[in-house]
Structures are given as C-alpha cells and as structure tokens.
Amino acid sequence: MRDLFLHRDLIWHLVQRDLRVRYRRSTLGLLWTMLQPLLMMLILHVVFSHAFRVELYSYPVYALAGILFWNFFSQSIVASMNSLRGNAAILSKLPVPKAAFPVATVISGVVNLALAMVPLLAILIVTGHPLSWALLFLPVSILLAGLFTLGAGLLLSPLAVFFSDVVELVTVMLTLCMYLTPIFYPMSIVPDQFRWLVRFNPIRSILEVFRDPIYFGKIPPPQHLAVCAVVALVALAIGALAFRRSSDRIPFYI
C-alpha cells in the first residue's frame, strides 16, 4: 500500500492511458461506454421482457443495472490479467510496484462504470421508475464491487503471466459465472435443486448490493451488506497475498 501510494502519479497516468487507448480508434469514443450497455439492455428487453413480466416490473432497469455491474466486473478481470504482459517494457526498465498495473485497470473500470450510469439515469426517468434517496448509496456499492474485483484481478494477473492459457480459461469461466448470476433473469425462475448454486455465488451478493438502490430503491439490509463487505475484503486479502508472493517471479516470465 505504501509503494502504491508513493507511485500514485504512475497509477493515475496508467488510468488515463487505459481510457485513451480503449477508445482511440472509436468514432463515438467515451459515448460507447454509455451506448453499449444500453443496446445490450434493449436486446434483452426484446427477448426476455415478456418471459419475465410476471416476476419483474420495469425490466429495462433491472437488466441494465445487471449489465453495468457485469461489464465492469468481467472487463476489469480480463484487463487485469493482460495488464502485466501489456506493460512488460515498463516493468523491465523501471522499479515500480507491479500491483500498480492491475490497480490502474480496475480504477479505469470504475471510471467507465461511472460514465455508464448516465444512460441508467435516463432509463429511470424515461420509464418512470421511482428515484430514491437510496441512489446516494451507490458509491458504497461501487467501492465494494471495486474491492472484490481488484482482489480477483490481483489473484489472476500473475497466473496469466505464468500460464498463457489462463486468460482463455478465465474468459470461459466468466461466461459460466454470468449465467450463474441473476443479471438478466430473476432468482425466482431458478429450479429449487439448482438455486443453491446462485445463492452461494459471491458475485451475486455483490451484484445485489449494487442493484438494490437502483431497482428496489432501498439500501441493502445490514446483514447482507456486512456479508458483502467481508466477501470483498477477503477477496482483496487473498488476491493481495497471492500477488505479493508471486510478484518477484513476474519479471522472468513477461
């Protein structure tokens, strides 16, 4: 933490660079951050709104909140795994903390998530969904999601350096996790014999802390919030410990 704080200017530079590079060849630029989840929500609305009309009201808001969370989580994980190899030139020449690179990718993901909240607010207004004071709780939700994602990124980024197939494997696993997380479907449609897979999915817990202020207009219950905080901090501790124990070997593999 001390090294990261001392190199905070480097982290901020990496965040700015990631944001510029991501949209360098895009005509719409940062607007694509807002349009992509909106288009995905429209597709899901056309496909699933009638199927879930009994279980869910205001399906566009439900789906868009889930899409925004999942885009942040999955894109940040993949970017974290590629961050060390992508910055091999800097790592081989400068004595910088290696954790700065996955940290910067998660921070840039948070910035993109904040920008993507603009179309979500527009959907809330257009659909007449109630605007609650619970929306002010979203920074806490995003913080928990960021800590959980950073922990996963720190855990996986060294593995992606040591074993090149890890990125492809994790990408497949992320697809599986997406279907085990109620992003675009309600929990009520999951058969009883498989419901435990969704209930004990830690990603689902973090998602609900993010979605509750948006869709239900309420702050998550204290017990659920405490569980999510523990999950996020444990994930961060495990990821940080694994990264620290592997960091000395990283320069020999990039």
C-alpha positions as a Markdown table, in Angstrom:
| # | Residue | x | y | z |
|---|---|---|---|---|
| 1 | Met | 0.0 | 0.0 | 0.0 |
| 2 | Arg | 2.9 | 2.4 | 0.8 |
| 3 | Asp | 4.5 | 1.7 | -2.6 |
| 4 | Leu | 1.3 | 2.2 | -4.4 |
| 5 | Phe | 0.7 | 5.5 | -2.6 |
| 6 | Leu | 4.2 | 6.7 | -3.5 |
| 7 | His | 3.5 | 5.8 | -7.1 |
| 8 | Arg | 0.0 | 7.3 | -7.3 |
| 9 | Asp | 1.1 | 9.6 | -10.1 |
| 10 | Leu | 2.0 | 6.5 | -12.2 |
| 11 | Ile | -1.3 | 4.8 | -11.4 |
| 12 | Trp | -3.2 | 7.9 | -12.5 |
| 13 | His | -1.2 | 8.1 | -15.7 |
| 14 | Leu | -1.9 | 4.4 | -16.4 |
| 15 | Val | -5.7 | 5.1 | -15.8 |
| 16 | Gln | -5.6 | 8.0 | -18.3 |
| 17 | Arg | -3.7 | 5.9 | -20.8 |
| 18 | Asp | -6.1 | 3.0 | -20.5 |
| 19 | Leu | -9.1 | 5.3 | -21.1 |
| 20 | Arg | -7.4 | 6.9 | -24.1 |
| 21 | Val | -6.3 | 3.6 | -25.7 |
| 22 | Arg | -9.6 | 1.9 | -25.2 |
| 23 | Tyr | -11.4 | 4.4 | -27.4 |
| 24 | Arg | -8.6 | 5.6 | -29.6 |
| 25 | Arg | -10.0 | 4.1 | -32.8 |
| 26 | Ser | -13.6 | 4.5 | -31.9 |
| 27 | Thr | -15.7 | 7.2 | -33.6 |
| 28 | Leu | -18.0 | 7.6 | -30.6 |
| 29 | Gly | -15.2 | 7.5 | -28.1 |
| 30 | Leu | -16.4 | 7.5 | -24.5 |
| 31 | Leu | -20.0 | 7.6 | -25.7 |
| 32 | Trp | -19.6 | 3.9 | -26.5 |
| 33 | Thr | -19.3 | 3.3 | -22.7 |
| 34 | Met | -22.9 | 4.6 | -22.4 |
| 35 | Leu | -24.3 | 3.1 | -25.6 |
| 36 | Gln | -23.0 | -0.5 | -25.3 |
| 37 | Pro | -24.9 | -1.4 | -22.1 |
| 38 | Leu | -28.0 | 0.4 | -23.4 |
| 39 | Leu | -28.0 | -1.6 | -26.6 |
| 40 | Met | -27.5 | -4.8 | -24.7 |
| 41 | Met | -30.4 | -3.9 | -22.4 |
| 42 | Leu | -32.6 | -3.2 | -25.4 |
| 43 | Ile | -31.8 | -6.7 | -26.8 |
| 44 | Leu | -32.5 | -8.4 | -23.5 |
| 45 | His | -35.7 | -6.4 | -23.2 |
| 46 | Val | -37.0 | -7.6 | -26.6 |
| 47 | Val | -36.0 | -11.2 | -25.8 |
| 48 | Phe | -36.9 | -11.6 | -22.2 |
| 49 | Ser | -39.3 | -8.9 | -21.1 |
| 50 | His | -42.4 | -11.0 | -21.9 |
| 51 | Ala | -41.0 | -14.1 | -20.3 |
| 52 | Phe | -40.3 | -12.3 | -17.0 |
| 53 | Arg | -43.2 | -9.9 | -17.0 |
| 54 | Val | -44.9 | -11.7 | -14.0 |
| 55 | Glu | -41.7 | -11.8 | -11.9 |
| 56 | Leu | -40.3 | -8.4 | -12.7 |
| 57 | Tyr | -41.6 | -4.9 | -13.2 |
| 58 | Ser | -39.6 | -2.3 | -15.1 |
| 59 | Tyr | -37.4 | -5.0 | -16.7 |
| 60 | Pro | -35.1 | -2.5 | -18.6 |
| 61 | Val | -34.0 | -1.0 | -15.2 |
| 62 | Tyr | -33.4 | -4.5 | -13.8 |
| 63 | Ala | -31.4 | -5.7 | -16.8 |
| 64 | Leu | -29.4 | -2.5 | -17.3 |
| 65 | Ala | -28.3 | -2.5 | -13.7 |
| 66 | Gly | -27.1 | -6.1 | -14.0 |
| 67 | Ile | -25.4 | -5.4 | -17.3 |
| 68 | Leu | -23.5 | -2.4 | -15.9 |
| 69 | Phe | -22.2 | -4.4 | -13.0 |
| 70 | Trp | -21.2 | -7.4 | -15.1 |
| 71 | Asn | -19.4 | -5.3 | -17.8 |
| 72 | Phe | -17.4 | -3.6 | -15.1 |
| 73 | Phe | -16.5 | -6.9 | -13.3 |
| 74 | Ser | -15.7 | -9.0 | -16.4 |
| 75 | Gln | -13.9 | -6.4 | -18.4 |
| 76 | Ser | -11.8 | -5.4 | -15.4 |
| 77 | Ile | -10.8 | -9.0 | -14.7 |
| 78 | Val | -9.7 | -9.6 | -18.3 |
| 79 | Ala | -7.9 | -6.2 | -18.4 |
| 80 | Ser | -6.1 | -7.0 | -15.1 |
| 81 | Met | -4.9 | -10.3 | -16.5 |
| 82 | Asn | -3.4 | -8.6 | -19.6 |
| 83 | Ser | -2.0 | -5.6 | -17.7 |
| 84 | Leu | 1.3 | -7.1 | -16.7 |
| 85 | Arg | 2.3 | -8.5 | -20.1 |
| 86 | Gly | 1.0 | -5.3 | -21.7 |
| 87 | Asn | 3.3 | -3.2 | -19.6 |
| 88 | Ala | 6.4 | -5.5 | -19.9 |
| 89 | Ala | 8.6 | -2.7 | -21.2 |
| 90 | Ile | 7.9 | -0.6 | -18.1 |
| 91 | Leu | 8.3 | -3.5 | -15.7 |
| 92 | Ser | 11.6 | -4.5 | -17.2 |
| 93 | Lys | 13.1 | -1.0 | -17.1 |
| 94 | Leu | 11.7 | 0.8 | -14.0 |
| 95 | Pro | 11.5 | -0.3 | -10.3 |
| 96 | Val | 7.7 | 0.3 | -10.0 |
| 97 | Pro | 5.3 | -1.7 | -7.9 |
| 98 | Lys | 3.9 | -4.4 | -10.1 |
| 99 | Ala | 0.4 | -4.2 | -8.5 |
| 100 | Ala | 0.1 | -0.7 | -9.9 |
| 101 | Phe | -1.0 | -2.1 | -13.2 |
| 102 | Pro | -4.0 | -4.3 | -12.1 |
| 103 | Val | -4.9 | -1.5 | -9.7 |
| 104 | Ala | -5.0 | 1.0 | -12.6 |
| 105 | Thr | -7.1 | -1.2 | -14.8 |
| 106 | Val | -9.8 | -1.6 | -12.0 |
| 107 | Ile | -9.8 | 2.2 | -11.4 |
| 108 | Ser | -10.3 | 2.8 | -15.1 |
| 109 | Gly | -13.1 | 0.3 | -15.0 |
| 110 | Val | -14.7 | 2.3 | -12.1 |
| 111 | Val | -14.5 | 5.5 | -14.3 |
| 112 | Asn | -16.2 | 3.7 | -17.1 |
| 113 | Leu | -18.9 | 2.4 | -14.8 |
| 114 | Ala | -19.5 | 5.9 | -13.5 |
| 115 | Leu | -19.9 | 7.2 | -17.1 |
| 116 | Ala | -22.3 | 4.3 | -17.9 |
| 117 | Met | -24.5 | 5.4 | -15.0 |
| 118 | Val | -25.7 | 8.3 | -17.3 |
| 119 | Pro | -27.9 | 6.1 | -19.5 |
| 120 | Leu | -29.1 | 4.3 | -16.5 |
| 121 | Leu | -30.4 | 7.5 | -15.0 |
| 122 | Ala | -32.0 | 8.3 | -18.3 |
| 123 | Ile | -33.8 | 4.9 | -18.3 |
| 124 | Leu | -35.0 | 5.6 | -14.8 |
| 125 | Ile | -36.6 | 8.9 | -15.9 |
| 126 | Val | -38.0 | 7.6 | -19.2 |
| 127 | Thr | -39.6 | 4.5 | -17.7 |
| 128 | Gly | -41.0 | 6.5 | -14.7 |
| 129 | His | -39.1 | 4.3 | -12.3 |
| 130 | Pro | -39.1 | 5.8 | -8.8 |
| 131 | Leu | -36.0 | 7.8 | -8.0 |
| 132 | Ser | -35.0 | 7.1 | -4.4 |
| 133 | Trp | -32.5 | 8.7 | -2.0 |
| 134 | Ala | -31.0 | 5.2 | -1.8 |
| 135 | Leu | -29.2 | 6.0 | -5.1 |
| 136 | Leu | -26.8 | 8.1 | -2.9 |
| 137 | Phe | -25.6 | 4.7 | -1.5 |
| 138 | Leu | -24.2 | 3.7 | -4.9 |
| 139 | Pro | -20.7 | 4.9 | -4.2 |
| 140 | Val | -20.5 | 2.4 | -1.4 |
| 141 | Ser | -21.8 | -0.3 | -3.7 |
| 142 | Ile | -19.3 | 0.6 | -6.3 |
| 143 | Leu | -16.5 | 0.6 | -3.7 |
| 144 | Leu | -17.4 | -3.0 | -2.6 |
| 145 | Ala | -17.6 | -4.1 | -6.2 |
| 146 | Gly | -14.2 | -2.5 | -6.9 |
| 147 | Leu | -12.5 | -4.1 | -3.9 |
| 148 | Phe | -13.9 | -7.5 | -4.8 |
| 149 | Thr | -12.9 | -7.1 | -8.5 |
| 150 | Leu | -9.4 | -5.9 | -7.5 |
| 151 | Gly | -8.9 | -9.0 | -5.3 |
| 152 | Ala | -9.8 | -11.3 | -8.2 |
| 153 | Gly | -7.6 | -9.3 | -10.6 |
| 154 | Leu | -4.6 | -9.5 | -8.2 |
| 155 | Leu | -5.1 | -13.2 | -7.8 |
| 156 | Leu | -5.4 | -13.9 | -11.6 |
| 157 | Ser | -2.9 | -11.5 | -13.1 |
| 158 | Pro | 0.2 | -13.4 | -12.1 |
| 159 | Leu | -1.3 | -16.6 | -13.2 |
| 160 | Ala | -1.9 | -15.1 | -16.7 |
| 161 | Val | 1.8 | -14.3 | -16.8 |
| 162 | Phe | 3.0 | -17.7 | -15.7 |
| 163 | Phe | 0.4 | -19.7 | -17.9 |
| 164 | Ser | -0.7 | -18.0 | -21.1 |
| 165 | Asp | -3.8 | -20.2 | -21.3 |
| 166 | Val | -5.3 | -18.8 | -18.1 |
| 167 | Val | -6.8 | -15.8 | -20.0 |
| 168 | Glu | -8.8 | -18.0 | -22.3 |
| 169 | Leu | -9.8 | -20.3 | -19.5 |
| 170 | Val | -11.0 | -17.5 | -17.3 |
| 171 | Thr | -12.9 | -16.0 | -20.2 |
| 172 | Val | -14.9 | -19.2 | -20.5 |
| 173 | Met | -15.4 | -19.3 | -16.7 |
| 174 | Leu | -16.7 | -15.8 | -16.7 |
| 175 | Thr | -19.3 | -16.8 | -19.3 |
| 176 | Leu | -20.4 | -19.6 | -16.9 |
| 177 | Cys | -20.5 | -17.2 | -13.9 |
| 178 | Met | -22.6 | -14.8 | -15.9 |
| 179 | Tyr | -25.3 | -17.5 | -16.3 |
| 180 | Leu | -25.0 | -18.4 | -12.6 |
| 181 | Thr | -25.6 | -14.8 | -11.6 |
| 182 | Pro | -29.1 | -13.2 | -11.9 |
| 183 | Ile | -28.1 | -10.5 | -14.2 |
| 184 | Phe | -30.9 | -10.6 | -16.7 |
| 185 | Tyr | -33.2 | -13.2 | -15.0 |
| 186 | Pro | -34.9 | -13.2 | -11.6 |
| 187 | Met | -33.9 | -15.6 | -8.9 |
| 188 | Ser | -37.4 | -17.0 | -8.7 |
| 189 | Ile | -37.1 | -18.9 | -12.1 |
| 190 | Val | -34.1 | -20.9 | -10.9 |
| 191 | Pro | -35.2 | -24.5 | -10.1 |
| 192 | Asp | -35.0 | -25.4 | -6.4 |
| 193 | Gln | -32.4 | -28.1 | -6.9 |
| 194 | Phe | -30.0 | -25.6 | -8.5 |
| 195 | Arg | -30.9 | -22.5 | -6.5 |
| 196 | Trp | -28.0 | -23.1 | -4.1 |
| 197 | Leu | -25.5 | -22.5 | -6.9 |
| 198 | Val | -26.9 | -19.0 | -7.4 |
| 199 | Arg | -27.4 | -18.3 | -3.7 |
| 200 | Phe | -23.8 | -19.1 | -2.7 |
| 201 | Asn | -22.3 | -17.3 | -5.7 |
| 202 | Pro | -20.3 | -14.4 | -4.2 |
| 203 | Ile | -20.7 | -12.4 | -7.3 |
| 204 | Arg | -24.5 | -12.5 | -6.9 |
| 205 | Ser | -24.1 | -10.9 | -3.4 |
| 206 | Ile | -22.1 | -8.0 | -4.7 |
| 207 | Leu | -24.5 | -7.6 | -7.6 |
| 208 | Glu | -27.5 | -7.3 | -5.3 |
| 209 | Val | -25.7 | -4.6 | -3.2 |
| 210 | Phe | -25.3 | -2.7 | -6.5 |
| 211 | Arg | -28.8 | -3.3 | -7.8 |
| 212 | Asp | -30.9 | -2.8 | -4.7 |
| 213 | Pro | -30.5 | 1.1 | -4.6 |
| 214 | Ile | -31.3 | 1.3 | -8.3 |
| 215 | Tyr | -34.1 | -1.2 | -8.9 |
| 216 | Phe | -35.7 | -1.6 | -5.4 |
| 217 | Gly | -34.9 | 1.9 | -4.2 |
| 218 | Lys | -33.5 | 0.7 | -0.9 |
| 219 | Ile | -30.3 | 0.3 | 0.9 |
| 220 | Pro | -29.3 | -3.3 | 1.3 |
| 221 | Pro | -30.1 | -4.9 | 4.7 |
| 222 | Pro | -27.2 | -4.5 | 7.2 |
| 223 | Gln | -26.7 | -8.3 | 7.4 |
| 224 | His | -26.4 | -8.6 | 3.6 |
| 225 | Leu | -24.1 | -5.5 | 3.5 |
| 226 | Ala | -21.9 | -7.0 | 6.2 |
| 227 | Val | -21.6 | -10.3 | 4.4 |
| 228 | Cys | -20.7 | -8.5 | 1.1 |
| 229 | Ala | -18.1 | -6.3 | 2.9 |
| 230 | Val | -16.5 | -9.5 | 4.3 |
| 231 | Val | -16.5 | -11.2 | 0.9 |
| 232 | Ala | -14.9 | -8.2 | -0.8 |
| 233 | Leu | -12.2 | -7.7 | 1.9 |
| 234 | Val | -11.4 | -11.4 | 2.0 |
| 235 | Ala | -11.2 | -11.5 | -1.8 |
| 236 | Leu | -8.9 | -8.5 | -1.7 |
| 237 | Ala | -6.7 | -10.0 | 1.1 |
| 238 | Ile | -6.3 | -13.3 | -0.8 |
| 239 | Gly | -5.6 | -11.6 | -4.1 |
| 240 | Ala | -3.0 | -9.2 | -2.5 |
| 241 | Leu | -1.3 | -12.1 | -0.6 |
| 242 | Ala | -1.1 | -14.2 | -3.8 |
| 243 | Phe | 0.2 | -11.3 | -5.9 |
| 244 | Arg | 2.8 | -10.4 | -3.3 |
| 245 | Arg | 4.1 | -14.0 | -3.1 |
| 246 | Ser | 4.3 | -14.2 | -6.9 |
| 247 | Ser | 5.5 | -10.7 | -7.8 |
| 248 | Asp | 9.2 | -11.5 | -7.6 |
| 249 | Arg | 8.9 | -14.1 | -10.4 |
| 250 | Ile | 6.9 | -12.0 | -12.7 |
| 251 | Pro | 9.8 | -10.2 | -14.5 |
| 252 | Phe | 11.3 | -13.6 | -15.5 |
| 253 | Tyr | 8.1 | -14.6 | -17.4 |
| 254 | Ile | 7.0 | -11.4 | -19.2 |
